[in-house]
Amino acid sequence: MDNFSLYPREEPFDPFAVMLFKALQVIAFLFFLALLAINPEAKTGKIDTKAEYIIAMNWPDNHPDDIDLYVEDPVGNIVWFHQREAGFMVLERDDRGGANDFIMVNGKKITTPLREEIVSIRGHIPGEYTVNVQHYLATTRAPVSVSVKVEKINPTLQVLHYDTLTLSQTGQEKTAVRFRVAADGSVSDVNTRPKSLIELTRNAKRIAAPAAAK
């Protein structure tokens, strides 16, 4: 009668098969963990940088004119195209407009339309910072719109200043922004009172020239 039972018979217990199945489960779990380690989840909006402040100057894409960024810290250090590192400040790139926005690859010139200079500030010095722009070479003889943005990076991204200025002739210098940084990194007294940094660099050259001649 057992051959005609309506209920299926239970399969005999096989401990080796159970152990093999469990081992496969463990291997699959470890493989999943390895994938997570290789492809970590992207954190949207996170900026991985050691800088405390970022100052960016932009002018229109593909523009041939040369615009320069100058930044002075509270102790008188100035970064510009002749002094690209000073104190905690670094000029990341001297963008000369159409003159140097390309690279040669296998004998072919590859250009970029971007016109941008960036200064990073990697530490806190209490006092006032000054940010100036200069129309170093006006090849088009037409006004150029230049935007300047100052961002505080840590502990979270904060735009301290953003504005657009107009430069119209070779040699023209304008103060984009001045701001004060406290010992704790907080910022106050954001203003645009004019101050020439180019004149300061010229005075520094005059002082350095006699000393170098000795």
C-alpha positions in Angstrom: 0.0 0.0 0.0 2.9 2.3 0.6 3.4 2.4 -3.2 0.0 4.0 -3.6 0.3 6.6 -0.9 -0.9 10.1 -1.8 1.9 11.8 0.2 5.4 11.9 -1.1 8.1 10.2 0.8 10.7 12.3 2.6 14.1 12.2 1.0 16.8 10.6 3.2 18.8 13.1 5.2 22.3 13.8 3.6 24.6 15.7 6.0 27.2 16.2 3.2 24.7 17.9 0.9 23.6 20.3 3.7 27.2 21.2 4.5 27.9 21.9 0.9 24.9 24.1 0.5 25.9 26.1 3.6 29.4 26.5 2.3 28.1 27.9 -1.0 25.9 30.4 1.0 29.0 31.6 2.9 31.0 32.0 -0.3 28.2 33.9 -2.0 28.0 36.3 1.0 31.8 36.9 1.1 31.7 37.6 -2.7 28.9 40.2 -2.1 31.0 41.9 0.6 34.0 42.0 -1.8 31.9 43.7 -4.4 30.9 46.4 -1.9 34.5 47.0 -1.0 35.5 47.3 -4.7 32.6 49.6 -5.6 31.9 51.9 -2.7 28.7 53.9 -2.8 29.2 57.3 -4.3 28.5 60.2 -1.8 26.8 62.9 -3.8 28.0 66.4 -3.1 31.0 65.4 -1.1 34.2 67.4 -1.9 37.4 65.6 -1.1 40.0 68.3 -0.8 42.4 69.6 1.8 41.7 73.3 1.0 39.8 75.5 3.4 38.8 78.1 0.8 38.6 78.1 -3.0 38.7 81.2 -5.1 37.7 80.8 -8.7 37.8 83.3 -11.5 36.1 82.6 -14.9 35.6 84.4 -18.1 33.8 83.4 -21.3 34.7 80.1 -22.9 37.2 80.2 -25.9 38.0 83.9 -25.1 41.4 84.8 -26.3 42.1 87.5 -23.7 44.5 86.9 -20.7 42.9 87.6 -17.4 44.9 87.2 -14.1 43.9 86.5 -10.5 45.7 88.1 -7.6 45.1 87.1 -3.9 46.7 88.7 -0.8 46.6 87.1 2.6 46.6 88.9 6.0 50.4 88.9 6.4 51.1 90.4 2.9 51.7 87.2 0.9 50.4 87.6 -2.7 49.9 84.8 -5.2 49.8 85.6 -8.9 51.4 84.3 -12.1 55.0 85.2 -11.0 54.5 83.9 -7.4 52.2 80.8 -7.6 52.7 79.7 -4.0 52.8 81.9 -0.9 51.9 81.1 2.6 48.9 78.8 2.6 47.8 80.0 -0.9 48.4 78.2 -4.2 47.6 79.4 -7.7 46.6 76.1 -9.3 46.9 77.4 -12.9 47.9 80.5 -14.8 45.3 80.5 -17.6 46.6 82.8 -20.5 43.4 82.6 -22.6 44.1 81.3 -26.1 47.8 81.2 -25.5 48.1 78.0 -23.3 44.7 76.3 -23.2 45.9 73.3 -25.2 48.1 70.2 -25.1 49.9 68.3 -27.8 48.9 64.6 -28.2 50.6 62.6 -30.9 51.4 65.7 -32.8 47.8 67.0 -32.6 46.7 70.1 -30.7 43.8 69.4 -28.3 42.3 72.6 -26.9 39.9 73.3 -24.0 37.4 76.1 -24.1 37.5 76.7 -20.3 38.9 80.0 -19.1 39.5 79.7 -15.4 42.1 80.5 -12.7 41.8 79.0 -9.2 43.5 79.8 -5.9 43.3 77.4 -3.0 43.8 78.5 0.6 44.9 75.5 2.8 45.0 77.1 6.2 43.5 79.8 8.5 45.4 83.0 8.9 43.3 85.5 10.9 42.9 88.9 9.1 41.8 90.3 5.8 42.1 88.7 2.3 42.0 90.7 -0.9 41.0 89.2 -4.3 41.8 91.2 -7.4 41.5 90.6 -11.2 43.5 92.2 -13.9 43.0 92.4 -17.7 46.6 91.5 -18.5 46.2 91.4 -22.3 43.1 92.6 -24.2 43.5 91.2 -27.7 39.8 91.7 -28.6 39.6 95.3 -27.5 36.1 94.6 -26.2 34.8 94.5 -22.6 35.1 91.1 -20.9 32.8 89.8 -18.1 34.7 88.1 -15.4 33.1 86.2 -12.5 34.7 85.6 -9.2 33.5 83.1 -6.6 34.8 82.5 -3.1 33.8 79.3 -1.4 34.5 78.0 2.2 35.0 74.3 1.9 35.1 73.0 5.5 33.2 71.8 7.4 30.5 72.2 4.6 30.5 74.0 1.3 29.4 77.6 1.6 29.5 80.3 -1.0 30.9 83.5 0.6 30.9 85.7 -2.4 29.9 85.6 -6.1 29.9 88.6 -8.5 30.7 89.5 -12.1 32.9 92.4 -13.0 33.6 94.0 -16.4 37.2 94.6 -17.6 37.6 96.8 -20.7 41.3 97.4 -21.4 44.8 96.0 -21.0 46.3 96.6 -17.6 42.9 97.4 -15.9 42.8 96.1 -12.3 39.7 95.7 -10.1 39.1 94.5 -6.5 36.6 91.6 -6.7 36.2 91.1 -3.0 37.8 91.6 0.4 36.9 89.6 3.5 38.1 88.9 7.0 38.8 85.5 8.5 38.7 84.9 12.2 40.9 82.4 14.1 38.1 79.8 14.0 37.7 80.2 10.2 34.5 82.2 10.3 34.2 85.0 7.7 33.0 88.5 8.1 33.2 92.0 6.6 32.8 90.9 3.0 33.2 94.0 0.8 34.6 95.4 -2.5 36.6 98.4 -1.3 39.3 99.0 -4.0 42.9 98.1 -3.2 45.7 97.6 -5.7 47.7 94.4 -5.4 49.7 95.0 -8.6 51.2 98.1 -7.1 52.2 96.0 -4.1 53.9 93.4 -6.3 55.8 96.2 -8.1 57.0 97.7 -4.8 58.2 94.2 -3.7 60.2 93.9 -6.9 61.8 97.3 -6.4 62.8 96.3 -2.8 64.1 92.9 -3.9 66.2 94.3 -6.9 68.8 96.2 -4.8 69.0 93.3 -2.3 69.7 90.9 -5.1 72.4 93.1 -6.5 74.4 93.1 -3.2 
